[in-house]
Amino acid sequence: MILRVFRFFRIAVFAILLVVLLTSLVVNMVLAKEPSVVVLKVKGIINPVMADYLERGILEAENTGAVACIVQIDTPGGLDTAMRDMVQDIVNAKVPVVVYVSPSGARAASAGVFITVSAHIAAMAPNTAIGAASPVSIGSGGEQEISETMREKVMNDAAAYIRSLAGTRGRNVDWAEKAVREAVSATETEALDLKVIDIVSRDLNTLLKDINGREIVLASGAKAKLDTGSVVTRFLDMTWTEELLLAISDPNVAFILLGLAGIGLWVEITNPGLIFPGVFGGISLIFALFSLGNLPVNIAGILLIALAFILFIIEALVVPGFGAAGIGGIISLVIGALILFKGGPMFQVSPWLIAVVAICVAAFFTFIIYKLTKLRQLKPQTGYEEMVDETVTVREALAPEGVIFYRGELWTAVSEEGRVEAGEAVIIKRVDGLKLFVTREKKEGNK
C-alpha cells in the first residue's frame, strides 16, 4: 500500500513539473514571436543592487528578442562604480536601450545624468529635471578632505567620461561637461532645446509612439530600426531578493542593523547558551556588512561604533554603575554614526535616527547595568557565603565554643562576644572550614 502511494505521488510530481515546463516553453515561444519591449524601473540611489537589476533586465530583453529595453529612471545619483557598470551595460547592449526620466516630478541627477546620456535614446517626461553631475563621492575621507590635485583629477576624469558618452550619442557635449564641472541642471524643455535629450514624452504609451521608426546604432555597429507601433509592454520588476537587498542598502538601515548586531552579539557573549540573541545578532551583522559594502563607508565611523560597544561591555562587566565608560560609549556611538558614510547628504544617517538609536541603546545598557548591579548586591545563594548574616539558635551554650542549629544541621560555633546561653539567637559572621563564628543578635534598644 505504501509503495503504491509513493509511486502515485512520484507520478503526480513528475506530471506537475512537466506541465510547468511545457507552459513555460509555450509562453516563451509566444513572447518570442510577439514584438515586445521590456520596461525597468530604476528609482532611488544608484548602487550595486540597482546595477545588477539593470543588467538582468537588459539580458532579459536580449534573450527574449525584445524590440527595446526602456529604463524609467528617477534618481538623485549614487555610487560612481555602480553608475559606470550601468553605463557599460547600456552602451554594450545588443538591443536598443531607452532611458526615460519619468514620471512627472522625477529627476536624473548626478549619476543619473551619465546613465541618461549613455542611452541610445534619451527621453524625459514633463516636469522633470536633469543635471548636477559633479562628483561628490570621492576620497577616502570624503569630499572635503581630498587635495586640490586629487579633486581636479576626479573632475577631469568625470568630465572626459561624460564628453565621450555625449559625443558618441550626438548630444550636447558642452552642456554635459558643464553638468559635471559647474553642476548645471535643465528642465525637460531646456534639455530638449539644448539637444541633451531626444524626446519629451507625456507617458510610456506616448514614448512608444514617439520612438517608433527611429534608427539607432548598436555597439557592434549594427543598425536597428525601432518598430514600437504595436508592441506588448512587459514590466520587469525587481525580485523579492533584489527588493530586500535594495531596502537594506540604505545608510539609515545599515546603522540600525549595526546597532541590532551589536546588541544581539553582546547579549550572547555575556549570556552563552541563549542562542536566539546570537543568531539574531549574526544575521543582522551579515546584512549590515552587505549594506556597508554597497555604500561609501568611512572606516573611522565603523571603528568608533565598535569602540562604543566595547565600552558598554567594560561598563557592564567591570565598572559598577553607569560611569565614564558608558558615557564614552554613547559619545563614540553618536560620532561614529555621524561620520559613518561619506559622499554628501545622500549617504548621511538621519540625525533623528541617530538620536533615537543612541537613546534606545543607552536605555538598554543602563537597564542591563542596573540589573547587574542589583545582582552583585544580592546575598550569595550557594556555598559558605550564603550562611553569612544568617540568624540561628544556639543549641548548646557557647563558652566560647559550642553547638548551633542551622537548617536542620548541628554546627560547631565560636562566639566572638563571650558566653552565649542555649536558646539565644546569634548571627553568623564568618565561616572557617566547618566552624562558624557568631555574634549575639542585636535587639531593638541595644547598643
C-alpha positions, 0 to 999 in steps of 0.5 A: 500500500505504501509503495503504491502511494509513493509511486502515485505521488512520484507520478503526480510530481513528475506530471506537475513539473512537466506541465510547468515546463511545457507552459513555460516553453509555450509562453516563451515561444509566444513572447518570442514571436510577439514584438515586445519591449521590456520596461525597468524601473530604476528609482532611488540611489544608484548602487550595486543592487540597482546595477545588477537589476539593470543588467538582468533586465537588459539580458532579459530583453536580449534573450527574449528578442525584445524590440527595446529595453526602456529604463524609467529612471528617477534618481538623485545619483549614487555610487560612481562604480555602480553608475559606470557598470550601468553605463557599460551595460547600456552602451554594450547592449545588443538591443536598443536601450531607452532611458526615460526620466519619468514620471512627472516630478522625477529627476536624473541627477548626478549619476543619473545624468551619465546613465541618461546620456549613455542611452541610445535614446534619451527621453524625459517626461514633463516636469522633470529635471536633469543635471548636477553631475559633479562628483561628490563621492570621492576620497577616502575621507570624503569630499572635503578632505581630498587635495586640490590635485586629487579633486581636479583629477576626479573632475577631469576624469568625470568630465572626459567620461561624460564628453565621450558618452555625449559625443558618441550619442550626438548630444550636447557635449558642452552642456554635459561637461558643464553638468559635471564641472559647474553642476548645471541642471535643465528642465525637460524643455531646456534639455530638449532645446539644448539637444541633451535629450531626444524626446519629451514624452507625456507617458510610456504609451506616448514614448512608444509612439514617439520612438517608433521608426527611429534608427539607432546604432548598436555597439557592434555597429549594427543598425536597428530600426525601432518598430514600437507601433504595436508592441506588448509592454512587459514590466520587469520588476525587481525580485523579492531578493533584489527588493530586500537587498535594495531596502537594506542598502540604505545608510539609515538601515545599515546603522540600525542593523549595526546597532541590532548586531551589536546588541544581539552579539553582546547579549550572547557573549555575556549570556552563552547558551541563549542562542536566539540573541546570537543568531539574531545578532549574526544575521543582522551583522551579515546584512549590515556588512552587505549594506556597508559594502554597497555604500561609501563607508568611512572606516573611522565611523565603523571603528568608533561604533565598535569602540562604543560597544566595547565600552558598554561591555567594560561598563557592564562587566567591570565598572559598577554603575553607569560611569565614564565608560558608558558615557564614552560609549554613547559619545563614540556611538553618536560620532561614529554614526555621524561620520559613518558614510561619506559622499554628501547628504545622500549617504548621511544617517538621519540625525533623528535616527541617530538620536533615537538609536543612541537613546534606545541603546543607552536605555538598554545598557543602563537597564542591563547595568542596573540589573547587574548591579542589583545582582552583585548586591544580592546575598550569595545563594550557594556555598559558605557565603550564603550562611553569612548574616544568617540568624540561628539558635544556639543549641548548646551554650557557647563558652566560647565554643559550642553547638548551633542549629542551622537548617536542620544541621548541628554546627560547631560555633565560636562566639566572638562576644563571650558566653552565649546561653542555649536558646539565644539567637546569634548571627553568623559572621564568618565561616572557617572550614566547618566552624562558624563564628557568631555574634549575639543578635542585636535587639531593638534598644541595644547598643 
